[in-house]
Amino acid sequence: MKADPDAQRRLLDLQAIDTTLAQLAHRRRTLPELAELDALARKIVGLEDERVKAQVGVDDLDRDIARLERDIDQVRARADKDRARLDAGTGPARELEALQHELATLSRRQGELEDAELELMEQREAADAALAEVTQRVTATRDERDETERRRDASFAEIDKEAAWKSASRAPLAADLPADLVALYEKIRESTGIGAALLRAGRCGGCRLELSGSERARVKGTAADEVVRCEECGRILVRTEESGL
């Protein structure tokens, strides 16, 4: 393939733009915020599980406390009823004696239930504190995630702006070069990442290997408008005054 030497040299400008675009794409894919967001997402899932368990613990205690309160109300109601009958003083002495015995039993039962309720209320207070603490951690982690997302989006915007500017400058440059030269360049770049490299001091700027003596002689003897490629990496070798031929 033949191409004007100036067109070949301008391939380096095209490659510089493509290298920058590739670097920007890599930077976009590997932003530290992306890894941070993945870690924060996993952390939030774990905290949410912890928060749900804490909420279930509080709800269970509330249910148990409510059941005890119903039992206490029932005992109180029964004791009030017995006390009213006893105060009335009507009925056989044996029945009144049974009421007194039942009142004593109900009093002990009420005391037991109230002690159990007090213990559950203390547990509930601790469970509620644990729930509040994990809820606060969930909120703080979500705030951290939101801030990280803002930093990620700001970085995305900066990268995309630069990439758009580079792409805009690439289009007219590529259009101004010979189509067959650009097609070869693109084919090589798709497979190796670099389509054209400067030959500097006898060394390929793509694979960084020095040309052998015979290869250097071959390249030196090739016409300036002939497109030459590195025998090691296959990239287009752009010759300039720096090539050392």
C-alpha positions as a Python dict, from the first residue, in 0.01 Angstrom:
ca = {
    (1, 'M'): (0, 0, 0),
    (2, 'K'): (114, 347, -82),
    (3, 'A'): (25, 671, 98),
    (4, 'D'): (169, 1019, 104),
    (5, 'P'): (436, 1045, 377),
    (6, 'D'): (251, 1339, 527),
    (7, 'A'): (-67, 1129, 550),
    (8, 'Q'): (134, 856, 722),
    (9, 'R'): (270, 1107, 973),
    (10, 'R'): (-82, 1231, 1042),
    (11, 'L'): (-170, 877, 1140),
    (12, 'L'): (26, 949, 1456),
    (13, 'D'): (-214, 1236, 1534),
    (14, 'L'): (-505, 999, 1482),
    (15, 'Q'): (-339, 739, 1703),
    (16, 'A'): (-278, 996, 1975),
    (17, 'I'): (-648, 1080, 1978),
    (18, 'D'): (-746, 712, 1982),
    (19, 'T'): (-499, 644, 2263),
    (20, 'T'): (-651, 925, 2467),
    (21, 'L'): (-1003, 795, 2396),
    (22, 'A'): (-900, 446, 2505),
    (23, 'Q'): (-746, 588, 2822),
    (24, 'L'): (-1062, 785, 2895),
    (25, 'A'): (-1276, 474, 2843),
    (26, 'H'): (-1049, 275, 3075),
    (27, 'R'): (-1063, 554, 3331),
    (28, 'R'): (-1442, 556, 3310),
    (29, 'R'): (-1459, 178, 3363),
    (30, 'T'): (-1215, 180, 3654),
    (31, 'L'): (-1319, 485, 3852),
    (32, 'P'): (-1253, 423, 4224),
    (33, 'E'): (-1611, 533, 4292),
    (34, 'L'): (-1744, 230, 4102),
    (35, 'A'): (-1568, -13, 4336),
    (36, 'E'): (-1676, 199, 4632),
    (37, 'L'): (-2038, 185, 4518),
    (38, 'D'): (-2024, -194, 4480),
    (39, 'A'): (-1889, -223, 4835),
    (40, 'L'): (-2147, 22, 4969),
    (41, 'A'): (-2429, -166, 4795),
    (42, 'R'): (-2321, -489, 4965),
    (43, 'K'): (-2288, -307, 5296),
    (44, 'I'): (-2638, -161, 5266),
    (45, 'V'): (-2785, -504, 5192),
    (46, 'G'): (-2617, -643, 5504),
    (47, 'L'): (-2730, -349, 5717),
    (48, 'E'): (-3085, -376, 5585),
    (49, 'D'): (-3091, -743, 5683),
    (50, 'E'): (-2963, -643, 6027),
    (51, 'R'): (-3224, -368, 6052),
    (52, 'V'): (-3507, -605, 5956),
    (53, 'K'): (-3395, -855, 6220),
    (54, 'A'): (-3379, -576, 6479),
    (55, 'Q'): (-3727, -458, 6379),
    (56, 'V'): (-3862, -814, 6404),
    (57, 'G'): (-3711, -836, 6754),
    (58, 'V'): (-3885, -514, 6859),
    (59, 'D'): (-4214, -627, 6706),
    (60, 'D'): (-4194, -965, 6883),
    (61, 'L'): (-4134, -793, 7216),
    (62, 'D'): (-4421, -550, 7153),
    (63, 'R'): (-4648, -847, 7082),
    (64, 'D'): (-4536, -1026, 7398),
    (65, 'I'): (-4582, -709, 7607),
    (66, 'A'): (-4929, -656, 7463),
    (67, 'R'): (-5021, -1016, 7548),
    (68, 'L'): (-4897, -972, 7905),
    (69, 'E'): (-5095, -648, 7938),
    (70, 'R'): (-5410, -830, 7830),
    (71, 'D'): (-5341, -1104, 8082),
    (72, 'I'): (-5282, -843, 8356),
    (73, 'D'): (-5607, -667, 8266),
    (74, 'Q'): (-5793, -995, 8286),
    (75, 'V'): (-5644, -1072, 8629),
    (76, 'R'): (-5728, -721, 8752),
    (77, 'A'): (-6082, -748, 8623),
    (78, 'R'): (-6128, -1083, 8794),
    (79, 'A'): (-5977, -949, 9118),
    (80, 'D'): (-6205, -640, 9107),
    (81, 'K'): (-6506, -863, 9058),
    (82, 'D'): (-6407, -1090, 9348),
    (83, 'R'): (-6331, -792, 9569),
    (84, 'A'): (-6671, -642, 9498),
    (85, 'R'): (-6844, -964, 9593),
    (86, 'L'): (-6633, -995, 9906),
    (87, 'D'): (-6706, -637, 10006),
    (88, 'A'): (-7077, -703, 9963),
    (89, 'G'): (-7047, -975, 10226),
    (90, 'T'): (-7327, -1182, 10076),
    (91, 'G'): (-7311, -1554, 10033),
    (92, 'P'): (-7200, -1851, 10237),
    (93, 'A'): (-6891, -1818, 10454),
    (94, 'R'): (-6719, -2095, 10259),
    (95, 'E'): (-6769, -1900, 9937),
    (96, 'L'): (-6636, -1581, 10092),
    (97, 'E'): (-6332, -1770, 10215),
    (98, 'A'): (-6276, -1907, 9864),
    (99, 'L'): (-6293, -1553, 9729),
    (100, 'Q'): (-6023, -1442, 9971),
    (101, 'H'): (-5802, -1732, 9866),
    (102, 'E'): (-5861, -1653, 9499),
    (103, 'L'): (-5779, -1285, 9556),
    (104, 'A'): (-5445, -1383, 9707),
    (105, 'T'): (-5376, -1611, 9413),
    (106, 'L'): (-5474, -1337, 9168),
    (107, 'S'): (-5247, -1089, 9346),
    (108, 'R'): (-4950, -1323, 9315),
    (109, 'R'): (-5036, -1389, 8951),
    (110, 'Q'): (-5062, -1016, 8881),
    (111, 'G'): (-4724, -958, 9045),
    (112, 'E'): (-4565, -1232, 8834),
    (113, 'L'): (-4715, -1093, 8515),
    (114, 'E'): (-4607, -738, 8597),
    (115, 'D'): (-4252, -857, 8674),
    (116, 'A'): (-4246, -1042, 8341),
    (117, 'E'): (-4378, -731, 8165),
    (118, 'L'): (-4113, -513, 8328),
    (119, 'E'): (-3840, -752, 8212),
    (120, 'L'): (-3978, -750, 7859),
    (121, 'M'): (-4000, -370, 7862),
    (122, 'E'): (-3633, -353, 7959),
    (123, 'Q'): (-3551, -592, 7675),
    (124, 'R'): (-3766, -383, 7446),
    (125, 'E'): (-3574, -69, 7540),
    (126, 'A'): (-3245, -239, 7454),
    (127, 'A'): (-3391, -379, 7131),
    (128, 'D'): (-3524, -37, 7036),
    (129, 'A'): (-3180, 117, 7095),
    (130, 'A'): (-3024, -151, 6874),
    (131, 'L'): (-3282, -80, 6604),
    (132, 'A'): (-3213, 294, 6622),
    (133, 'E'): (-2839, 232, 6600),
    (134, 'V'): (-2857, 9, 6291),
    (135, 'T'): (-3110, 244, 6130),
    (136, 'Q'): (-2864, 529, 6180),
    (137, 'R'): (-2590, 321, 6018),
    (138, 'V'): (-2819, 245, 5723),
    (139, 'T'): (-2891, 617, 5682),
    (140, 'A'): (-2523, 711, 5709),
    (141, 'T'): (-2423, 446, 5455),
    (142, 'R'): (-2694, 558, 5214),
    (143, 'D'): (-2572, 917, 5252),
    (144, 'E'): (-2220, 795, 5177),
    (145, 'R'): (-2351, 611, 4871),
    (146, 'D'): (-2533, 923, 4750),
    (147, 'E'): (-2218, 1132, 4788),
    (148, 'T'): (-2014, 868, 4606),
    (149, 'E'): (-2269, 864, 4325),
    (150, 'R'): (-2238, 1241, 4296),
    (151, 'R'): (-1860, 1213, 4270),
    (152, 'R'): (-1895, 931, 4014),
    (153, 'D'): (-2139, 1133, 3804),
    (154, 'A'): (-1911, 1438, 3818),
    (155, 'S'): (-1618, 1226, 3698),
    (156, 'F'): (-1835, 1070, 3426),
    (157, 'A'): (-1937, 1416, 3306),
    (158, 'E'): (-1575, 1533, 3295),
    (159, 'I'): (-1458, 1221, 3110),
    (160, 'D'): (-1750, 1227, 2866),
    (161, 'K'): (-1691, 1593, 2790),
    (162, 'E'): (-1325, 1530, 2709),
    (163, 'A'): (-1410, 1219, 2507),
    (164, 'A'): (-1671, 1412, 2307),
    (165, 'W'): (-1415, 1684, 2232),
    (166, 'K'): (-1157, 1428, 2122),
    (167, 'S'): (-1411, 1242, 1907),
    (168, 'A'): (-1515, 1567, 1742),
    (169, 'S'): (-1155, 1643, 1650),
    (170, 'R'): (-1098, 1285, 1531),
    (171, 'A'): (-1374, 1275, 1272),
    (172, 'P'): (-1239, 1542, 1032),
    (173, 'L'): (-884, 1412, 1071),
    (174, 'A'): (-984, 1057, 978),
    (175, 'A'): (-1200, 1183, 691),
    (176, 'D'): (-907, 1380, 548),
    (177, 'L'): (-681, 1074, 529),
    (178, 'P'): (-684, 812, 249),
    (179, 'A'): (-968, 567, 310),
    (180, 'D'): (-755, 257, 246),
    (181, 'L'): (-487, 380, 486),
    (182, 'V'): (-745, 448, 758),
    (183, 'A'): (-906, 107, 696),
    (184, 'L'): (-570, -68, 746),
    (185, 'Y'): (-499, 142, 1054),
    (186, 'E'): (-839, 59, 1206),
    (187, 'K'): (-798, -313, 1136),
    (188, 'I'): (-462, -320, 1311),
    (189, 'R'): (-584, -102, 1599),
    (190, 'E'): (-886, -325, 1664),
    (191, 'S'): (-661, -627, 1717),
    (192, 'T'): (-366, -465, 1893),
    (193, 'G'): (-494, -138, 2040),
    (194, 'I'): (-237, 62, 1844),
    (195, 'G'): (-261, 97, 1467),
    (196, 'A'): (35, 321, 1392),
    (197, 'A'): (360, 380, 1578),
    (198, 'L'): (653, 612, 1534),
    (199, 'L'): (978, 453, 1428),
    (200, 'R'): (1230, 632, 1651),
    (201, 'A'): (1603, 557, 1656),
    (202, 'G'): (1543, 226, 1485),
    (203, 'R'): (1290, 113, 1748),
    (204, 'C'): (918, 47, 1695),
    (205, 'G'): (707, 271, 1915),
    (206, 'G'): (437, 2, 1931),
    (207, 'C'): (615, -311, 2055),
    (208, 'R'): (925, -116, 2173),
    (209, 'L'): (1154, -362, 1995),
    (210, 'E'): (1457, -250, 1796),
    (211, 'L'): (1457, -341, 1431),
    (212, 'S'): (1711, -601, 1327),
    (213, 'G'): (1987, -498, 1091),
    (214, 'S'): (1824, -658, 791),
    (215, 'E'): (1484, -517, 877),
    (216, 'R'): (1627, -169, 924),
    (217, 'A'): (1793, -197, 584),
    (218, 'R'): (1468, -310, 429),
    (219, 'V'): (1274, -20, 577),
    (220, 'K'): (1546, 226, 479),
    (221, 'G'): (1533, 105, 122),
    (222, 'T'): (1157, 132, 99),
    (223, 'A'): (1010, 432, -83),
    (224, 'A'): (882, 713, 140),
    (225, 'D'): (526, 670, 10),
    (226, 'E'): (525, 297, 81),
    (227, 'V'): (342, 196, 398),
    (228, 'V'): (570, -28, 603),
    (229, 'R'): (480, -241, 904),
    (230, 'C'): (677, -373, 1197),
    (231, 'E'): (777, -734, 1136),
    (232, 'E'): (729, -808, 1509),
    (233, 'C'): (391, -651, 1594),
    (234, 'G'): (246, -572, 1251),
    (235, 'R'): (178, -207, 1329),
    (236, 'I'): (223, 65, 1070),
    (237, 'L'): (567, 219, 1113),
    (238, 'V'): (565, 592, 1059),
    (239, 'R'): (902, 721, 946),
    (240, 'T'): (1028, 1068, 1033),
    (241, 'E'): (1361, 1242, 1085),
    (242, 'E'): (1371, 1068, 1426),
    (243, 'S'): (1367, 718, 1275),
    (244, 'G'): (1746, 683, 1264),
    (245, 'L'): (1754, 512, 928),
}
